[in-house]
Amino acid sequence: MLTVEKIGGTSMSAFDKVLQNIILFDPNRIYNRIYIVSAYAGVTNWLLEDKKTQKPGVYHFFINKQNYAEKLDELCSKLQQINAQYKELGLDIVEANNFIRQRINDAQRYLESLADVLASGYLPPENIYQVAREILASIGESHSAFNTVNILKNKGYNATLIDLSGFHDAESLTIDERIRKYLTGIDFNQTICVVTGYAKGIEGIMREFDRGYSEVTFSKVAVLVKADEAIIHKEYHLSSADPNIVGVENCRPVGMTNYDVADQLTDVGMEAIHPKASKPLEMNGINLRIKNTFEPTHEGTLITKNYICPESRVEIITGSDKVMILDIHDPLMVGSVGYDLRIMQELEKHNVSYIFKTTSANSISMVIWEKDAKKELLETLQSKYEAVTIQKAALVCLVGTNIHQPGILARTAQVLAANNINVLSVGCALRQVNIQLVVERQYFRKAISLLNQAFVEKEATFSK
């Protein structure tokens, strides 16, 4: 059995657990496993920007013509401090420090050359910035992959580093071509293959997928080698609800679900896997397993193409309180063909995708991400339609492969109404894998907890 397994950044930072619970957990299955590794937790934030707070990393010092060389020196020191943490696991500190120092020195040379080209004015700045972003992003995964192979070799295992960053070659390869070239001829029966989550390509993996690129590399490798199973190791289970909201004791691993449900989760920000990574797996018939790094004996959650739960039940209660509900009212809307199309075109111009939409004779209500509710979009809509209302809200979702049964919506509304939570809007597509409710933002956590109690904690049919 050949598996392709992605290890997330938080897990990589607990590398003693990765060794114990994943790579060396089963003495009979050391080989025939290809690992796609992320950068250690926080490293990509230092290189680019903090994903949550947007605190600038080296990249922003470069594009703002500030002292990025100094920031690279600081970065090198931080990465060497990370190296020191793994000395007891067998990392050769001298080799590891030399590797990352050389890689950062090379990156600085590349950035200096880009700065010269930028100053010449011959190329649009955006093109140069994108190249800089690619160069910097690649450093994190090369660092963690090198360390992983170094530790394994020092423990006596045959391990192979597949550095897809292409840092020292000028070959004009697509991402797929590079992966194929670097993996061709490797006997996975005889070596532990460690692959960087970053893969260089002429299309630019950061340009195409931004921070989800390591999962895309993972998916492409799995498809190329025709993996029997793809596995993502995270620091938590894919759970029936957010344990930070309902408590660890009140939620359970989902166990089994399908790719349709995985897409629903992605749409509301609870990403089991990047959607551009899941589609190739689904289309090639490769099942995806989500496992908890810190519970190695647990089977985790298996995501397949056609799974339908035998019992009708809600599998996951999720949602987001980082959304706005946007309502457009116009008396000319009723009976007018293509009215919503014109609204959608305005959203497209501003690069805004809605999560949820409902309509009435004269109104269209949409839920969009709060970060997309820009002043320019609202002013454009207000200039074209009679009344545009926007307010902070929360989206609560009941998701499952088999929730097509009478009474779920009524039960949901009853639970919320009994606790004085008003439903602002509700929607469900015909397939009924995701019932979506909009509530006032202040009630988000309470709504999640109440629905989890109603549909998960009290459901005797819920599979552990």
TAPE-V906205 format. One line per field, one symbol per residue. burial: + if it has 9 or more other ideal C-beta (glycine too) atoms within 8 Angstrom, else -. A space follows every 50 residues. Layout:
burial->???
This chain:
burial->-++++++++++++++-+++++++------++-++++++++--+++++++- ------+++++++----+--++--++-+++-++--+--+++-+--++-++ +-++-+++-++--++-++----+----+++++++++++++++++++++++ ++++----++-++++++-----+-++++++-++--+-+--++++++++++ +--+++-++--++++++++++++++-+-+++++++-+++++++-++---+ ++++++++++++++++-+-+-+++-+++-+++-+-++++++++-++-+-+ ++++--+-+---+++++++++-++++++++--+-----+--++--++--+ -+-+++++----++++++++-++---++-++---+--+-+--++++++++ +++----++-+++-+++---+-+-+++----++++++++++-++-+++++ ++++++--+--+--
